[in-house]
């Protein structure tokens, strides 16, 4: 999975639209053959990659709807007189162990474990039931029948296997499956809980930053993730722009961190917005486990786990917005939470921006590219053209002025196929899937 030149030439694979429902998640499974999305209406839609077809040579790579199910319903907390939205905050796949697939989905309060399985045979010839399902009269049963399996149209079933509830006082912002495949963590603004996938009625609180007096609260947890290979290590980021790495072998309650990652602030660039834009909205370990990536409002930073005092790489996502922070504060866009993702070999990273732009950075060449996910430029198999934002002076023909960017169109959620140059981008209520153009 290497780039031709610096970046893959991305062509449009498919575009899916949700009516009035904003997408809140996109997540490939470990093989990349399934892609799950969660929306504001509490629905999970899973897309499956088409297999090679000689009659349709271009169909390989296309993702079509595989299963759709209602994961969460709106609820009401009568104790706090609070409405709990059904929107899906996070989806995480579990490694596949058998023919079925399992995933975790969560809204603000409740996490559910779903099993997605296929059925293409049905049993016929029961002793106690007729073929239409009605019970037979026991006195009329004179012989023993052995039920036989008969083929039927493929049916994909989604069934909830576990419901993990009543463990979070605040809104859940992260879930992460451990590499031991037995446990996972869930994080809200002030606490992180450790769950066993088999036990729903209790969890262990492993981080608690809630002060005795809430007036002394200075920061909140914004994201948390397990290390991809070391089952005892996890990180969590804060609204102050810091990341803490914790080791569960050290103590049961990980209030004392093992490592503390923070970049010293330049006093000359300090402003009223400094603390808001330094808040980390996403943290992701590299697949190798050597690095981690954090996303704040204006930049993406790559940290070496062996160096805590500063990031080894910093990429400016939309530095041209620094002069617009005042208006972004007034329209609340400054609080948008952008996610980021690695490609399979950890050689490139991707994150979203405004105007339906998304940015890709090549780590070895330090080159970057801006692409746009829009229905106008997303005709099937069209090649995406790089976009440029003009910050001042004379604007060239293909450039877009920073003043004409649409801040209502934003890409907060992106996903990269674990093995190939296929990416999924959620732009409000549209899902775009792009693939590297193979010559």
Secondary structure, DSSP 4 states (H G I P E B T S, - for coil): ---STTS--EEEEEEEE-SS--EEEEEE-SSSSEEEEEETTSEEEEEEEPPP-TT-GGGTT-EEEEEEEE----EEETTTTEEE-----EEEEPPP-SSSEEEEEE-SS-EEEEEEEEEEEEEE--SSB-TTSPBPPGGG--S----EEEEEEEEEEEEEEEEE-S--SS---EEEE-TTSSEEEEE-SSEEEEEETT--S--EEEEE---SSGGG----EEEEEE-SS-TTEEEEEETTS-EEEEETTT-SSTTS-SEEE-PPP-GGG--TTHHHHHS--EEEE-TTSSEEEEE-SSEEEEEETT--SS-SEEEES-GGGGGGHHHHHHTTGGG----EEE-TTSSEEEEE-BTTEEEEEETTT--EEEEE--TTT--TTPBPPP-EEE-SSSPPTTEEEGGG--TTSBEEEEEE-SSSSEEEEEETTEEEEEEEPP-
